């Protein structure tokens, strides 16, 4: 179960327009940063920042492949986001 602060942090991570675009870009696949940038045209340093926020929130996972890092939506991201919404049975920790 997520605490109130964890729920807020998770929803804030997903709510940013750039981060939402990243999640849409990798929703059904794994992509490296260079491929994500084609669909999310922001400067590389800004994209790296947003990917770090998504990683820290547990919404994406990163896998190193040589000099590349591949990103994918975390397997439990949908369940965690659903649980973070107010009024859901799993949302509130005691």
MISEDREN-975875 format. One record per residue: x, y, z of N, C-alpha, C in turn; residue number from 0. Coordinates in Angstrom, 3 decimals. Layout:
% MISEDREN-975875
+----------+----------+----------+----------+----------+----------+----------+----------+----------+-----+
|     n_c1 |     n_c2 |     n_c3 |    ca_c1 |    ca_c2 |    ca_c3 |     c_c1 |     c_c2 |     c_c3 | pos |
+----------+----------+----------+----------+----------+----------+----------+----------+----------+-----+
|        X |        Y |        Z |        X |        Y |        Z |        X |        Y |        Z | NUM |
...
+----------+----------+----------+----------+----------+----------+----------+----------+----------+-----+
//
This chain:
% MISEDREN-975875
+----------+----------+----------+----------+----------+----------+----------+----------+----------+-----+
|     n_c1 |     n_c2 |     n_c3 |    ca_c1 |    ca_c2 |    ca_c3 |     c_c1 |     c_c2 |     c_c3 | pos |
+----------+----------+----------+----------+----------+----------+----------+----------+----------+-----+
|    0.834 |   -1.186 |    0.000 |    0.000 |    0.000 |    0.000 |    0.878 |    1.249 |    0.000 |   0 |
|    0.361 |    2.273 |   -0.598 |    1.082 |    3.533 |   -0.700 |    0.602 |    4.515 |    0.362 |   1 |
|    1.540 |    5.262 |    0.935 |    1.157 |    6.333 |    1.845 |    0.607 |    7.491 |    1.024 |   2 |
|    0.013 |    8.439 |    1.697 |   -0.533 |    9.613 |    1.005 |    0.574 |   10.345 |    0.250 |   3 |
|    1.717 |   10.556 |    0.893 |    2.829 |   11.255 |    0.244 |    3.355 |   10.482 |   -0.962 |   4 |
|    3.411 |    9.162 |   -0.861 |    3.862 |    8.340 |   -1.993 |    2.883 |    8.435 |   -3.154 |   5 |
|    1.586 |    8.466 |   -2.838 |    0.575 |    8.604 |   -3.896 |    0.725 |    9.936 |   -4.613 |   6 |
|    0.918 |   10.996 |   -3.837 |    1.074 |   12.327 |   -4.431 |    2.319 |   12.373 |   -5.306 |   7 |
|    3.430 |   11.838 |   -4.809 |    4.680 |   11.832 |   -5.579 |    4.526 |   11.056 |   -6.888 |   8 |
|    3.865 |    9.927 |   -6.821 |    3.663 |    9.099 |   -8.010 |    2.802 |    9.822 |   -9.044 |   9 |
|    1.712 |   10.416 |   -8.596 |    0.829 |   11.123 |   -9.522 |    1.491 |   12.377 |  -10.084 |  10 |
|    2.294 |   13.065 |   -9.274 |    3.024 |   14.229 |   -9.779 |    4.021 |   13.820 |  -10.854 |  11 |
|    4.668 |   12.684 |  -10.659 |    5.641 |   12.212 |  -11.652 |    4.959 |   11.960 |  -12.991 |  12 |
|    3.773 |   11.384 |  -12.962 |    3.071 |   11.059 |  -14.206 |    2.372 |   12.269 |  -14.814 |  13 |
|    2.058 |   13.271 |  -14.005 |    1.223 |   14.384 |  -14.470 |    1.944 |   15.398 |  -15.350 |  14 |
|    3.256 |   15.446 |  -15.306 |    3.991 |   16.407 |  -16.122 |    3.805 |   16.073 |  -17.603 |  15 |
|    3.530 |   17.067 |  -18.449 |    3.289 |   16.790 |  -19.874 |    4.445 |   16.084 |  -20.586 |  16 |
|    5.672 |   16.435 |  -20.279 |    6.815 |   15.768 |  -20.924 |    6.906 |   14.321 |  -20.449 |  17 |
|    6.748 |   14.104 |  -19.158 |    6.829 |   12.730 |  -18.637 |    5.672 |   11.882 |  -19.159 |  18 |
|    4.492 |   12.494 |  -19.288 |    3.352 |   11.758 |  -19.850 |    3.650 |   11.359 |  -21.296 |  19 |
|    4.262 |   12.266 |  -22.050 |    4.632 |   11.963 |  -23.435 |    5.650 |   10.828 |  -23.491 |  20 |
|    6.584 |   10.805 |  -22.551 |    7.561 |    9.707 |  -22.492 |    6.840 |    8.393 |  -22.224 |  21 |
|    5.920 |    8.388 |  -21.268 |    5.174 |    7.164 |  -20.966 |    4.387 |    6.687 |  -22.186 |  22 |
|    3.787 |    7.616 |  -22.916 |    3.070 |    7.240 |  -24.141 |    4.031 |    6.673 |  -25.184 |  23 |
|    5.208 |    7.255 |  -25.272 |    6.192 |    6.842 |  -26.276 |    6.683 |    5.413 |  -26.038 |  24 |
|    6.788 |    5.007 |  -24.778 |    7.322 |    3.671 |  -24.475 |    6.247 |    2.722 |  -23.939 |  25 |
|    4.986 |    3.087 |  -24.100 |    3.885 |    2.310 |  -23.527 |    3.892 |    0.850 |  -23.959 |  26 |
|    4.187 |    0.584 |  -25.205 |    4.089 |   -0.784 |  -25.723 |    5.424 |   -1.359 |  -26.152 |  27 |
|    6.511 |   -0.689 |  -25.802 |    7.804 |   -1.127 |  -26.310 |    8.926 |   -0.635 |  -25.408 |  28 |
|   10.110 |   -1.091 |  -25.687 |   11.323 |   -0.627 |  -25.024 |   12.078 |    0.242 |  -26.012 |  29 |
|   12.538 |    1.401 |  -25.545 |   13.267 |    2.306 |  -26.435 |   14.469 |    2.894 |  -25.719 |  30 |
|   15.497 |    3.194 |  -26.504 |   16.645 |    3.924 |  -25.965 |   16.322 |    5.417 |  -26.006 |  31 |
|   17.134 |    6.199 |  -25.309 |   16.889 |    7.638 |  -25.226 |   16.839 |    8.276 |  -26.610 |  32 |
|   17.732 |    7.860 |  -27.498 |   17.755 |    8.472 |  -28.837 |   16.439 |    8.231 |  -29.576 |  33 |
|   15.814 |    7.074 |  -29.371 |   14.521 |    6.805 |  -30.007 |   13.383 |    7.557 |  -29.312 |  34 |
|   13.467 |    7.682 |  -27.992 |   12.445 |    8.434 |  -27.262 |   12.456 |    9.890 |  -27.709 |  35 |
|   13.646 |   10.442 |  -27.935 |   13.768 |   11.852 |  -28.343 |   13.088 |   12.127 |  -29.677 |  36 |
|   12.982 |   11.132 |  -30.540 |   12.297 |   11.341 |  -31.818 |   10.814 |   11.637 |  -31.601 |  37 |
|   10.222 |   11.000 |  -30.595 |    8.807 |   11.216 |  -30.310 |    8.546 |   12.281 |  -29.266 |  38 |
|    9.567 |   12.602 |  -28.481 |    9.457 |   13.620 |  -27.436 |   10.591 |   14.614 |  -27.662 |  39 |
|   10.385 |   15.586 |  -28.544 |   11.469 |   16.479 |  -28.957 |   11.798 |   17.559 |  -27.922 |  40 |
|   12.549 |   17.161 |  -26.912 |   13.050 |   18.101 |  -25.905 |   14.564 |   17.943 |  -25.852 |  41 |
|   15.279 |   18.920 |  -25.321 |   16.733 |   18.788 |  -25.209 |   17.123 |   17.541 |  -24.405 |  42 |
|   18.258 |   16.969 |  -24.743 |   18.705 |   15.718 |  -24.128 |   18.794 |   15.816 |  -22.610 |  43 |
|   19.307 |   16.935 |  -22.098 |   19.435 |   17.055 |  -20.646 |   18.071 |   17.098 |  -19.962 |  44 |
|   17.093 |   17.721 |  -20.597 |   15.748 |   17.773 |  -20.043 |   15.095 |   16.393 |  -20.087 |  45 |
|   15.291 |   15.664 |  -21.163 |   14.755 |   14.309 |  -21.256 |   15.378 |   13.417 |  -20.189 |  46 |
|   16.680 |   13.534 |  -19.983 |   17.354 |   12.743 |  -18.947 |   16.774 |   13.035 |  -17.571 |  47 |
|   16.522 |   14.307 |  -17.302 |   15.922 |   14.687 |  -16.017 |   14.556 |   14.018 |  -15.842 |  48 |
|   13.707 |   14.104 |  -16.858 |   12.363 |   13.533 |  -16.761 |   12.414 |   12.008 |  -16.653 |  49 |
|   13.337 |   11.373 |  -17.339 |   13.484 |    9.921 |  -17.208 |   13.911 |    9.549 |  -15.791 |  50 |
|   14.770 |   10.350 |  -15.180 |   15.189 |   10.092 |  -13.800 |   14.002 |   10.208 |  -12.846 |  51 |
|   13.170 |   11.220 |  -13.035 |   11.982 |   11.376 |  -12.193 |   11.076 |   10.154 |  -12.339 |  52 |
|   10.873 |    9.692 |  -13.559 |   10.038 |    8.509 |  -13.798 |   10.656 |    7.253 |  -13.194 |  53 |
|   11.986 |    7.125 |  -13.292 |   12.678 |    5.984 |  -12.664 |   12.526 |    6.035 |  -11.150 |  54 |
|   12.778 |    7.201 |  -10.568 |   12.679 |    7.355 |   -9.112 |   11.271 |    7.063 |   -8.606 |  55 |
|   10.271 |    7.356 |   -9.416 |    8.881 |    7.077 |   -9.047 |    8.510 |    5.618 |   -9.293 |  56 |
|    9.394 |    4.872 |   -9.936 |    9.123 |    3.469 |  -10.221 |    8.190 |    3.247 |  -11.394 |  57 |
|    8.030 |    4.265 |  -12.238 |    7.128 |    4.130 |  -13.381 |    7.812 |    3.575 |  -14.616 |  58 |
|    9.123 |    3.723 |  -14.709 |    9.880 |    3.141 |  -15.815 |   11.081 |    2.389 |  -15.256 |  59 |
|   11.564 |    1.456 |  -16.045 |   12.790 |    0.744 |  -15.699 |   13.819 |    1.012 |  -16.785 |  60 |
|   15.071 |    0.978 |  -16.374 |   16.177 |    1.235 |  -17.294 |   17.089 |    0.023 |  -17.315 |  61 |
|   17.508 |   -0.368 |  -18.513 |   18.419 |   -1.490 |  -18.694 |   19.566 |   -1.044 |  -19.579 |  62 |
|   20.787 |   -1.215 |  -19.074 |   21.962 |   -0.825 |  -19.856 |   22.238 |   -1.881 |  -20.919 |  63 |
|   22.488 |   -1.388 |  -22.140 |   22.835 |   -2.250 |  -23.273 |   24.042 |   -1.611 |  -23.946 |  64 |
|   25.245 |   -2.029 |  -23.491 |   26.455 |   -1.393 |  -23.993 |   26.483 |    0.051 |  -23.545 |  65 |
|   26.616 |    0.981 |  -24.495 |   26.590 |    2.394 |  -24.124 |   25.188 |    2.986 |  -24.130 |  66 |
|   24.206 |    2.198 |  -24.468 |   22.824 |    2.664 |  -24.523 |   22.083 |    2.269 |  -23.256 |  67 |
|   21.056 |    3.021 |  -22.943 |   20.150 |    2.659 |  -21.855 |   18.755 |    2.565 |  -22.452 |  68 |
|   18.146 |    1.408 |  -22.290 |   16.795 |    1.175 |  -22.800 |   15.785 |    1.402 |  -21.677 |  69 |
|   14.686 |    2.033 |  -22.015 |   13.632 |    2.330 |  -21.045 |   12.348 |    1.627 |  -21.441 |  70 |
|   11.628 |    1.176 |  -20.428 |   10.323 |    0.562 |  -20.628 |    9.433 |    0.939 |  -19.452 |  71 |
|    8.133 |    0.907 |  -19.654 |    7.203 |    1.160 |  -18.556 |    7.324 |   -0.003 |  -17.578 |  72 |
|    7.413 |    0.301 |  -16.298 |    7.527 |   -0.732 |  -15.268 |    6.303 |   -1.641 |  -15.312 |  73 |
|    6.516 |   -2.911 |  -15.044 |    5.432 |   -3.890 |  -15.157 |    4.269 |   -3.597 |  -14.212 |  74 |
|    4.532 |   -2.948 |  -13.090 |    3.461 |   -2.645 |  -12.136 |    3.006 |   -1.183 |  -12.184 |  75 |
|    3.445 |   -0.435 |  -13.182 |    3.136 |    0.999 |  -13.242 |    1.631 |    1.263 |  -13.293 |  76 |
|    0.902 |    0.521 |  -14.107 |   -0.546 |    0.745 |  -14.225 |   -1.243 |    0.484 |  -12.894 |  77 |
|   -0.874 |   -0.610 |  -12.232 |   -1.488 |   -0.941 |  -10.946 |   -1.151 |    0.102 |   -9.887 |  78 |
|    0.092 |    0.575 |   -9.871 |    0.503 |    1.573 |   -8.884 |   -0.208 |    2.902 |   -9.121 |  79 |
|   -0.345 |    3.298 |  -10.386 |   -1.063 |    4.541 |  -10.678 |   -2.539 |    4.424 |  -10.302 |  80 |
|   -3.132 |    3.301 |  -10.603 |   -4.536 |    3.089 |  -10.253 |   -4.707 |    3.137 |   -8.734 |  81 |
|   -3.793 |    2.497 |   -8.002 |   -3.870 |    2.479 |   -6.544 |   -3.641 |    3.861 |   -5.940 |  82 |
|   -2.939 |    4.728 |   -6.657 |   -2.643 |    6.066 |   -6.140 |   -3.833 |    7.013 |   -6.241 |  83 |
|   -4.805 |    6.675 |   -7.061 |   -5.960 |    7.562 |   -7.239 |   -6.842 |    7.564 |   -5.998 |  84 |
|   -7.334 |    8.724 |   -5.596 |   -8.221 |    8.794 |   -4.438 |   -9.471 |    7.945 |   -4.651 |  85 |
|   -9.897 |    7.299 |   -3.574 |  -11.123 |    6.521 |   -3.635 |  -10.954 |    5.078 |   -4.052 |  86 |
|   -9.722 |    4.658 |   -4.371 |   -9.522 |    3.259 |   -4.723 |   -9.235 |    2.464 |   -3.462 |  87 |
|   -9.620 |    1.230 |   -3.459 |   -9.500 |    0.392 |   -2.269 |   -8.061 |    0.217 |   -1.806 |  88 |
|   -7.109 |    0.200 |   -2.729 |   -5.723 |   -0.050 |   -2.364 |   -4.942 |    1.225 |   -2.073 |  89 |
|   -5.583 |    2.364 |   -2.138 |   -4.842 |    3.622 |   -2.119 |   -4.268 |    4.011 |   -0.758 |  90 |
|   -4.962 |    3.752 |    0.313 |   -4.556 |    4.318 |    1.593 |   -3.895 |    3.277 |    2.480 |  91 |
|   -2.694 |    3.604 |    2.933 |   -2.007 |    2.759 |    3.912 |   -2.511 |    3.135 |    5.297 |  92 |
|   -2.575 |    2.171 |    6.217 |   -3.067 |    2.486 |    7.575 |   -2.155 |    3.449 |    8.300 |  93 |
+----------+----------+----------+----------+----------+----------+----------+----------+----------+-----+
//
